[in-house]
Amino acid sequence: MCVFLYMRHGSWGLMLVVSGGLVNFSDRLRFNFVRDYWNFFGSGIYNNINDWIIGLGVILFLIETIWKKSK
């Protein structure tokens, strides 16, 4: 599905947002919660890698959208 979105819209950002969201959703279905994967720079704050992927995808999508409008 994510490859289809990339091929149709040509957006890596959109593909990352959908991929991260699907993995978070599948974690919710399997475990009834989203697992936290890693300790954020040893601070004791645990974070979900998929949330970082979604955030990166949003930033990349905005950059791609602005780039296409400027052409």
Backbone as ProteinMPNN parsed JSONL, in Angstrom:
{"seq_chain_A": "MCVFLYMRHGSWGLMLVVSGGLVNFSDRLRFNFVRDYWNFFGSGIYNNINDWIIGLGVILFLIETIWKKSK", "coords_chain_A": {"N_chain_A": [[0.819, -1.187, 0.0], [1.931, 1.25, 0.8], [3.892, 1.625, -1.116], [2.283, 1.982, -3.318], [1.086, 4.457, -2.646], [3.355, 6.086, -2.789], [4.01, 5.837, -5.493], [1.751, 6.924, -6.67], [1.461, 9.565, -5.644], [4.047, 10.447, -5.422], [5.495, 10.981, -3.082], [7.714, 10.829, -0.53], [7.452, 11.607, 2.089], [4.686, 11.327, 2.673], [4.515, 8.571, 2.415], [6.107, 7.743, 4.597], [4.614, 8.738, 6.776], [2.223, 7.264, 6.573], [3.236, 4.65, 6.791], [4.42, 4.615, 9.398], [2.122, 5.146, 10.897], [0.556, 2.881, 10.297], [2.071, 0.83, 11.466], [1.997, 1.591, 14.17], [-0.769, 1.329, 14.534], [-1.094, -1.427, 14.089], [0.352, -2.398, 16.283], [-1.347, -1.5, 18.304], [-3.597, -3.082, 17.793], [-2.572, -5.685, 18.206], [-1.334, -5.653, 20.821], [-2.853, -3.99, 22.393], [-1.809, -1.556, 23.095], [0.704, 0.897, 22.26], [3.986, 0.035, 21.79], [6.917, 1.199, 23.489], [10.116, 1.767, 22.311], [12.847, 2.63, 22.653], [15.311, 4.215, 24.729], [15.453, 7.62, 25.173], [18.228, 9.152, 24.435], [19.473, 8.293, 26.837], [18.018, 9.472, 28.89], [15.958, 8.442, 30.346], [13.499, 8.777, 29.318], [11.315, 7.097, 27.396], [10.714, 6.287, 24.003], [8.757, 5.925, 21.029], [9.723, 4.52, 18.047], [8.26, 4.655, 15.708], [6.748, 6.954, 16.022], [8.677, 8.904, 15.653], [9.243, 8.396, 12.985], [6.809, 9.131, 11.8], [6.777, 11.875, 12.46], [9.085, 12.757, 11.086], [8.213, 12.157, 8.519], [6.075, 13.979, 8.215], [7.443, 16.438, 8.26], [9.089, 16.079, 6.003], [7.105, 15.774, 4.043], [5.944, 18.343, 4.078], [8.122, 19.858, 3.187], [8.444, 18.742, 0.632], [5.994, 19.499, -0.513], [6.138, 22.318, -0.495], [8.357, 22.579, -2.15], [7.375, 21.584, -4.604], [5.419, 23.487, -5.163], [6.946, 25.735, -5.627], [8.112, 25.317, -8.049]], "CA_chain_A": [[0.0, 0.0, 0.0], [2.786, 2.436, 0.891], [4.545, 1.797, -2.417], [1.249, 2.549, -4.182], [0.971, 5.881, -2.33], [4.522, 6.788, -3.32], [3.921, 5.861, -6.947], [0.647, 7.787, -7.096], [1.673, 10.959, -5.244], [5.453, 10.788, -5.505], [5.852, 11.637, -1.832], [8.345, 10.002, 0.501], [6.896, 12.028, 3.373], [3.388, 10.678, 2.841], [4.765, 7.149, 2.621], [6.593, 7.563, 5.965], [3.508, 8.978, 7.706], [1.305, 6.122, 6.506], [3.941, 3.472, 7.312], [4.496, 4.733, 10.854], [0.772, 5.02, 11.428], [0.114, 1.487, 10.194], [2.775, 0.013, 12.461], [1.396, 1.936, 15.465], [-2.105, 0.742, 14.557], [-0.962, -2.876, 14.259], [0.73, -2.608, 17.685], [-2.575, -1.322, 19.102], [-4.459, -4.248, 17.605], [-1.955, -6.876, 18.789], [-0.971, -5.55, 22.234], [-3.752, -3.007, 23.015], [-1.034, -0.343, 23.373], [1.857, 1.076, 21.37], [5.201, -0.231, 22.56], [8.023, 2.152, 23.454], [11.24, 0.961, 21.889], [14.211, 3.015, 22.998], [15.543, 5.248, 25.721], [15.829, 8.843, 24.469], [19.559, 9.648, 24.819], [19.799, 7.934, 28.207], [17.345, 10.377, 29.821], [14.873, 7.768, 31.043], [12.27, 8.992, 28.549], [11.245, 6.102, 26.337], [10.002, 6.81, 22.86], [8.37, 4.997, 19.987], [10.431, 4.823, 16.8], [7.276, 4.99, 14.68], [6.379, 8.365, 16.187], [9.738, 9.678, 15.0], [9.058, 8.208, 11.543], [5.668, 9.969, 11.425], [7.221, 13.266, 12.534], [9.987, 12.988, 9.96], [7.39, 12.139, 7.312], [5.334, 15.245, 8.131], [8.405, 17.477, 7.864], [9.475, 15.808, 4.62], [5.941, 16.066, 3.201], [5.833, 19.797, 3.962], [9.218, 20.318, 2.325], [8.116, 18.335, -0.735], [4.871, 20.304, -0.984], [6.657, 23.661, -0.772], [9.27, 22.445, -3.294], [6.571, 21.43, -5.822], [4.728, 24.746, -5.43], [7.896, 26.747, -6.095], [8.552, 25.001, -9.417]], "C_chain_A": [[0.868, 1.259, 0.0], [3.503, 2.702, -0.429], [3.554, 2.394, -3.403], [1.091, 4.044, -3.926], [2.15, 6.66, -2.893], [4.413, 6.918, -4.834], [2.845, 6.836, -7.416], [0.937, 9.26, -6.817], [3.133, 11.394, -5.339], [5.979, 11.44, -4.248], [6.44, 10.646, -0.84], [7.762, 10.343, 1.867], [5.569, 11.355, 3.662], [3.556, 9.19, 3.104], [5.251, 6.882, 4.052], [5.475, 7.75, 6.985], [2.569, 7.775, 7.732], [1.966, 4.875, 7.085], [4.017, 3.497, 8.833], [3.141, 4.571, 11.512], [0.262, 3.595, 11.385], [0.794, 0.591, 11.219], [2.247, 0.323, 13.864], [0.013, 1.304, 15.605], [-2.041, -0.775, 14.754], [-0.511, -3.224, 15.681], [-0.498, -2.49, 18.591], [-3.493, -2.533, 18.986], [-3.895, -5.488, 18.295], [-1.793, -6.794, 20.3], [-1.915, -4.665, 23.045], [-3.027, -1.755, 23.505], [0.104, -0.263, 22.367], [3.113, 0.937, 22.21], [6.212, 0.897, 22.409], [9.303, 1.36, 23.269], [12.577, 1.351, 22.49], [14.243, 4.181, 23.961], [16.108, 6.483, 25.012], [17.106, 9.434, 25.056], [19.876, 9.43, 26.295], [19.09, 8.763, 29.261], [16.26, 9.699, 30.647], [13.524, 7.989, 30.382], [12.281, 7.999, 27.393], [10.343, 6.597, 25.229], [9.755, 5.713, 21.847], [9.037, 5.428, 18.683], [9.438, 5.257, 15.718], [6.786, 6.431, 14.81], [7.419, 9.276, 15.544], [9.607, 9.579, 13.478], [7.907, 9.077, 11.042], [6.067, 11.436, 11.427], [8.143, 13.631, 11.392], [9.209, 13.029, 8.652], [6.615, 13.422, 7.129], [6.262, 16.367, 7.67], [8.801, 17.309, 6.402], [8.33, 16.113, 3.656], [5.761, 17.566, 3.013], [6.917, 20.366, 3.046], [8.921, 19.971, 0.869], [6.991, 19.185, -1.321], [5.325, 21.716, -1.337], [7.554, 23.634, -2.011], [8.468, 22.367, -4.592], [5.854, 22.731, -6.172], [5.663, 25.803, -5.997], [8.357, 26.5, -7.518], [7.627, 25.566, -10.439]], "O_chain_A": [[0.577, 2.219, -0.713], [3.7, 3.854, -0.816], [3.929, 3.221, -4.234], [0.974, 4.823, -4.872], [1.978, 7.762, -3.414], [4.689, 7.979, -5.394], [3.007, 7.499, -8.441], [0.682, 10.111, -7.67], [3.421, 12.591, -5.337], [6.81, 12.346, -4.315], [5.755, 9.739, -0.369], [7.598, 9.46, 2.71], [5.346, 10.866, 4.769], [2.834, 8.611, 3.915], [4.846, 5.889, 4.658], [5.395, 6.999, 7.957], [2.167, 7.324, 8.804], [1.315, 4.115, 7.802], [3.709, 2.499, 9.485], [3.022, 3.935, 12.559], [-0.393, 3.14, 12.323], [0.163, -0.306, 11.777], [2.067, -0.593, 14.667], [-0.335, 0.8, 16.672], [-2.841, -1.34, 15.5], [-0.943, -4.238, 16.23], [-0.672, -3.275, 19.523], [-4.095, -2.957, 19.972], [-4.642, -6.256, 18.9], [-2.083, -7.765, 20.999], [-1.789, -4.597, 24.268], [-3.6, -0.974, 24.264], [0.426, -1.248, 21.703], [3.287, 1.631, 23.212], [6.348, 1.481, 21.333], [9.549, 0.391, 23.988], [13.376, 0.472, 22.811], [13.336, 5.012, 24.004], [17.128, 6.395, 24.329], [17.061, 10.138, 26.065], [20.482, 10.291, 26.933], [19.509, 8.766, 30.418], [15.7, 10.315, 31.554], [12.514, 7.449, 30.833], [13.148, 8.055, 26.521], [9.33, 7.249, 25.483], [10.457, 4.703, 21.816], [8.918, 6.583, 18.274], [9.746, 6.129, 14.906], [6.445, 7.06, 13.808], [7.074, 10.302, 14.959], [9.832, 10.558, 12.767], [8.012, 9.693, 9.981], [5.732, 12.169, 10.496], [8.002, 14.697, 10.793], [9.507, 13.839, 7.775], [6.5, 13.917, 6.008], [5.905, 17.151, 6.791], [8.842, 18.282, 5.65], [8.559, 16.652, 2.573], [5.457, 18.018, 1.909], [6.651, 21.25, 2.232], [9.119, 20.796, -0.023], [7.034, 19.549, -2.496], [4.932, 22.25, -2.374], [7.518, 24.556, -2.826], [8.831, 23.008, -5.578], [5.695, 23.049, -7.351], [5.235, 26.67, -6.759], [8.94, 27.39, -8.136], [7.85, 25.392, -11.637]]}, "name": "protein", "num_of_chains": 1, "seq": "MCVFLYMRHGSWGLMLVVSGGLVNFSDRLRFNFVRDYWNFFGSGIYNNINDWIIGLGVILFLIETIWKKSK"}
